Amino acid sequence: MGNLKVTMTDVNAETQTFDDVEEGISLMELAKQHGVAGIMGDCGGGCACATCHVYVSKDWFEKVGEPDEIEFAMLDMVADVMQDNSRLGCQIKMSPELDGIDVTVAPASSY
């Protein structure tokens, strides 16, 4: 089993901490496994939608890094709720460097 930690706050402002996260799993997959409200993952992790949009806490954003051009184009579809720390959960794979990461599920876009 894994031993990485992730804290997620869902769209209902309920916070869950997962203490046994496997290396290599995406935040979108983790959220779907645990029924985190607001994470749909409609495209299955192919970076082809924005239904796993999260805000990475400021302390973690530098470690996660900026979105690439494809991911940024998907985030642009939800520009009304996009922030400087927006990322798609499907594009953040858990690694030891991200142990303890804290994210908040973004509200649904009004588009």
C-alpha positions, 0 to 999 in steps of 0.5 A: 500500500501507499504511504503518501498523504493528500488533503482535499476540500470538496465543493461542499467545503468538507475536508477529507484526508487520505493517508494511504495514497499510492505513488503514481495515482492522479488526484482525479483518480483518488477523488473518484475512488473516494467520491469527493464531491465536485470531481467528475473526471468525465474524460477519464483522465485524458486532459480533455475536459475540466471536470477535475479542476482543483485549486492547489494550495499556494504552499504546494503550487511550486512543487506541482508546477504550471499547467502545460499548453494542453491543460491550460487550454482545458482550464481556459474553458472554465475561465470564470472559476480559474485562478492562478493556482488552478490545475486539473487533478488528472494531471497531478500524479502523486509522488514522494515530493507531493506527500502532504499536498492540499487541494480544494475542488473548484466550483463548477463553471457557469459556462 
